[in-house]
Amino acid sequence: MSVESKTTARNYSSMPVTIAEGKGSWVKDTDGKWYIDCLAGYSANNFGHLHPEIVEVAHHQLDTLTLTARAFMNDRLGAFTDAVSELTGKDLVLPMNGGAEAVETALKTARKWGELVKGIPEDRTEIITARNNFHGRTISIVSFSDDEDAYKNFGPKTPGFIPVEYGNVKELEATINENTAAVLMEPIQGEAGVIIPPDGYLQTVRELCTKHNVKLILDEIQSGFGRTGKTFASEHWNVNPDMYILGKALGGGIMPVSAVAANEDFLGVLKPGEHGSTYGGNPLAAAIGTKAVELIQRGEFQEKAKRYGEQLRERLSDMQNRNIGIVAFRSIGLWAGIDIDPSLKTGKQMCLDALQEGILIKDTHGSTVRISPPLNIGSMDLDVAMTRFEKALER
Ligand SMILES: Cc1ncc(COP(=O)(O)O)c(C=O)c1O
């Protein structure tokens, strides 16, 4: 069965598998072969494919009302923003669709807050970002990417973003100045290969931001919603950002739902007409997002990520100790970045071999692959997945 049609633009180099069905942690291709999904839509499928409670809510909402646009109020939006507000402890929630849109929302809010509240002269606002970040694909976001594929030939870059080394507090402190409105970071860098910051780093970033009247914006789009064993990855270091950026699992693996959450003094700077999106906060998205928040509030997915995460770490340590091709790995909760011995194979080759063994994984870059199965994968399926991973390594 063909992978893609000639009409599909070539902005992805998809793996040679055409998926037609999904259930829990499993997906079936068009030839009827089942795979264990250890990418989970880059953490969008944290609750697994077709979680029955999310599907039920979606079906009901599909039969009731799906879109009004924000020109009018809809009866599902308030419950959604209340739920996200309660989850994050923030006063205000602004819903958008994809992750990059929510990041753009954060950047615009920071710029406006910088000028209006902090008193930064017009068009001089700076936002500090981290090197090796991944925050999405818009022109402004790729302007502070270090990945040549992401920014080359898409210039000119949007000015006003100052990258610093992730994990280096000295460089951060030296870079903050009176024009700095915000620091934008991932609490754990997912696409960079699940890079966990050194202990104390995020707390110091928080302290520096507070000291210099700079807003701390944490992009929890991939790291949040239970992935690391906590609701938000920043909780591992007891860091409370001024703004959370959420996406992926907020849409329950069903549709793009994203949001930013912050207090009145920050997000309150946006006034009617200054920002928005036709589909942002639509009733279908709001109903699904409310259910996703309800599921994560139960705490069961965080517990599972912790428990199965230990199992994942044990299996990876064992493989590393037996010198069968893992040079190093980093893991937290049910999330691992694994560096394959480059003399053995590339990350891409590892993913192709894994496909043959019946497990879906994806390389981040070079010889690094990432594992991020649905959080409710279950011990037995995780065991099968890791056995298949090992076989793929030895192929
Ligand atoms: C940390 C982070 N931020 C933002 C994004 C962009 O999200 P989207 O692809 O929904 O625009 C991603 C996607 O992988 C991400 O991992």
The ligand as a Gaussian input file, in Angstrom:
#p B3LYP/6-31G(d) Opt

LIG

0 1
 C        7.796000      21.698000      23.080000
 C        6.988000      21.902000      21.843000
 N        6.479000      23.116000      21.590000
 C        5.735000      23.360000      20.498000
 C        5.485000      22.362000      19.575000
 C        4.674000      22.679000      18.347000
 O        3.428000      22.094000      18.406000
 P        2.558000      21.908000      17.044000
 O        3.283000      20.909000      16.233000
 O        1.226000      21.435000      17.536000
 O        2.502000      23.259000      16.413000
 C        6.000000      21.086000      19.794000
 C        5.768000      20.002000      18.817000
 O        6.441000      19.011000      18.771000
 C        6.770000      20.850000      20.965000
 O        7.291000      19.646000      21.205000

